[in-house]
Amino acid sequence: MNKNYIPLYRKYRPQKIEEIVGQEHIKKALSNAIESDRISHAYLFTGPRGTGKTSTARIFAKSLNCEKGPTVSPCNECENCKNITNAIPIDVIEIDAASNRSVSDAEEIIQNVAMSPVHSRYKIYIIDEVHMLTTTAFNALLKTLEEPPANVIFILATTEVHKVLDTIKSRCQRFDFKRITTDDISKHLRYISDKEGINIEDDALTYIAQNSAGGMRDSIALLDQLSVLSSSENKISVDDINRILGRLSFESLSALFGAIVSSNQNEALNKLNDIYNSGNEPSQILSNLLEYMRNALIIKSLEAKNSTDVVSLNKEQIKKLEKLTENIEVHQLVALIDKCANYTKELKLTSEPKLWLDVAILDMSNLAENTKLTDLQKRIEMLEAGTSHKMVNVSAYNTPPSPVLKSEMKAPTPIKEKIKTEEKIEKTAKPIARNEHIEKANEPELIDVPMSSGGDNIKTLWTTFLDNISSFPSRAILKQQAVPVKMTAEEIIIAIKNDTWLKSFGPEGERYAFLTESAQKVFGTQPKVIVRGHQAGDDKLKTQSAETPVSNVKKELPRQSVEETPPSKEDINDALSADENSFEQSDNETRRTSYKTISRADSAYHSDNVNMVMDLFEGKLIE
């Protein structure tokens, strides 16, 4: 072991303010403070790790305590400068708050503050990771931070300033350190590489800088690790960095991504197995793929000259990504990124990571449901043009249906015939007002409606009868469950399908009064109201003939304004359950019903929401 070896991040730690990389605003502020002799008693340095907080604190302490100072450029030769460089705690004391966080540690600092500096002008306390101090320790330091002795300075450093008490922050001058730019890191790495004789490509240095999250220390540490691969014959490349870091190469990710965007699931799974068998962990694979797709999204969204500074790729790699993303759109890339991110979360919770990795790749490789916007626009145009038959997704990413699905598809002829019938109905049908004469020649086939014995239109009377039901839940239940068998001024017969509602609307039920009340309002007399169970013949009553005029009804009965009582919670639940029961009973029958146009007079057989939609679209409903 070479005892004289010093890690590069320590060897090339800045020793003067002008040597600090980036942070121009902080360098200028501290230099001006030193030159104008306006030194505060407490400073708070905050920012991401590896951005120079502790190094700046040491340089600032040197500038204040240098024998030739205070000066912006300390000599680094006097005893004070050397003690600070070698971290000898005489007058500049560095404290790690992560391991000295209790109130007793804070009290020890308070006791030592009262002592004068030994050799220097100032006694300076540099407290690193100050957010780790307990609340009691913070409170113990409050008074000392606010009014320390004249020759004492506190420099607090933290990566999580939000954890520092506001009372502490308000007593300090705060300086926020920013992430160092990729260009500044690359230049500094090139300077170190040239000084140390490290043979490395410029692309590799840029790659290191882009993957260091703006931290200079991490970048130099990685360069130090790679330096052992350096030789005069071979330069260190990006592939070497990926192997050291356990990252996937750009070529491997490109092959996997190409199979995904082409919806080639077999190829995608084969590429995935090759990558996995090379020793890469599932979480690492998805993490690298997510970053790759992020670069693809940026390249797809920005111009090449603008994306170069954002993505961690060279020009050749950018060109390759541009080619791979030619036939996909931005929203499809966003969908892929969203899926990849969700599966990355799943991997952290599952005990079968390889299984979820396979599922993730197969799911992302199926872009059939992720249609291009142009295809969606074509489908909307076809719908607006009135073409109601099933349209096929013509996206290039849709795989053709399997032979099994094709054999199960119905012949298109019946659908076309229904469309023609529907178009003919739309041209000839007219809205039908209540109590108007019905012209059969111009109307489509109507659903079977039972007739009263007196020849009156029972459907019209039933509509009026329901309109005069004062209870909204009862009206909704009758629309779904009841069939009018006979409606005259002498007798009204109503058949109800469900036994529960039959009992509720029967003579002994709590809802029977709504029926007698409505009958009185409709006929002006009090007809006998009979409520019975549903019989087979109730659905086979003939429809009204074209020659039977609606005017045979005694007179047109205007809808009476009824002051409805607010429905109770029980009534609303009853109405909802009636809708559910009706849906279950009529589901199979509805599937067998051909296209028919239903006039406004049929509104009695549907809920209020359906009637509202019928009115909105000129009284036509396609079932």
Salt bridges, closest charged atoms under 4 A:
GLU24 OE2 - LYS27 NZ 3.30
GLU94 OE2 - ARG58 NE 2.53
GLU129 OE1 - HIS131 ND1 3.54
GLU146 OE1 - ARG171 NH2 3.20
GLU147 OE1 - LYS143 NZ 3.97
GLU160 OE2 - HIS131 NE2 3.73
GLU160 OE1 - HIS162 NE2 3.92
GLU160 OE1 - LYS163 NZ 2.80
ASP166 OD1 - LYS169 NZ 3.26
ASP176 OD1 - ARG174 NE 2.98
ASP183 OD2 - LYS187 NZ 3.29
ASP194 OD1 - ARG190 NH1 3.41
GLU196 OE2 - LYS11 NZ 2.95
ASP202 OD1 - ARG190 NH2 2.60
ASP218 OD2 - ARG49 NH1 2.32
ASP240 OD1 - ARG243 NH2 2.47
GLU267 OE2 - LYS271 NZ 3.65
GLU291 OE1 - ARG247 NH2 2.68
GLU303 OE1 - LYS305 NZ 3.92
GLU329 OE1 - HIS331 ND1 3.33
ASP358 OD1 - LYS354 NZ 2.78
ASP363 OD1 - LYS339 NZ 3.18
GLU369 OE2 - LYS339 NZ 3.63
ASP467 OD2 - ARG434 NH2 3.89
ASP467 OD1 - ARG559 NH1 3.83
GLU491 OE1 - LYS486 NZ 3.06
GLU517 OE2 - LYS521 NZ 3.12
ASP538 OD1 - ARG532 NH2 2.95
ASP539 OD1 - HIS534 NE2 3.42
GLU564 OE2 - ARG475 NH2 2.17
ASP571 OD1 - ARG511 NH2 3.45
ASP574 OD2 - ARG511 NH2 2.91
ASP587 OD2 - ARG591 NH2 2.94
ASP602 OD1 - LYS459 NZ 2.34
ASP608 OD1 - LYS479 NZ 2.56
ASP615 OD1 - ARG600 NE 2.91
